């Protein structure tokens, strides 16, 4: 075991290890937000991945609970309850409440300049006319990224609004030491002391992913 001290800037990716596809299937959860039902949804299911088809994104509870590792978001016909921005407004909401969720922009139409933010705010763009095999490769790649320790750490500090570089570094070292000892409770205790129990509860789902 190693012991990291403050100022050591540990590489959290060193704790990722190899993730077999079977384990990726077991751990990953996908939301597919589209008012239609594209063949890709059936292909994802046939590939044995867990995917929920959300036709309009109107029930926000699962996103607020940070349930999904990846969300595939169409632009038109979804998120209308959040505003005129449709898929853009929904994507912004998911990005705010669940920063751990990797966002895939999914559309076949060209967007004007004001709508292009939809692509900019997503992690990757998936054209609807891409083949099923290539589309699945993109989704699996984003799933792997969503489970990476560095990505999950960034989601925690974003969710907790940790702006201070010093506090971020201290939390990073605390996480590295907890990961090294495989001690989730140790890190949860640190977060509770640093930001309070109530705030710690807001990142509980992310912490669980880190030690899953």
C-alpha positions, 0 to 999 in steps of 0.5 A: 500500500502507498500513503499519499500526502497533500501536495503529492497530486496522485494519479487517480487513473492508476486505480482504474485497472482493466475493466472487462466488457462483462464487468462494464455490462454489469456496472453501466447504466444508460438513458436513451432520451428520444421521442422515437424508438431507434433501432440502436436501443434494441441493439444496446439491449441485445448487447446486454447493456442496461438501457432505459428509453425515456421518450421526452425526459419529463420525469427528472427523478432518475437524473436528479438521483444521478442514476445513469453513467451515460445519457444519449440525448436527442435534440428535438421533441424532448425536454420541452417542459424545461423550456424552448431549448428542448434537448439543450435545456434537458442536457444542461439540466442533466449536466448540472444535477449529475455531472458524473453522467457522460452526455452523448448528443444524438441527432440527424439534423443540422442545428443553427448557431444558437442551438449548436451549444447542444453539441458543445456541452456534450462529451461526444456527438453520435450521428443518427446515421452512424452504423450500429456497430460503430455507435455501440463502440462510441457508447462503450467508450463513454461508459468506460470513461464514466467509470474512470476514477478521475472523471468521478472525482471531477464529478464530486468536486463539481457537485460540491462546488469545490473551487479552491485548488488547495481543497481539491488537492486535499480531497484528491489525496484523501480519495487516493488513500481511501482507494489504496486501502479500498475503504469507502467509509474513510473517504465518506468520513473525509467528505462529511468533515470537509463539506458537511453530512448534508452535502456528502449525501449529494455525492453518495451515488458517485462515491459508491461508483468509485468503490463499486 
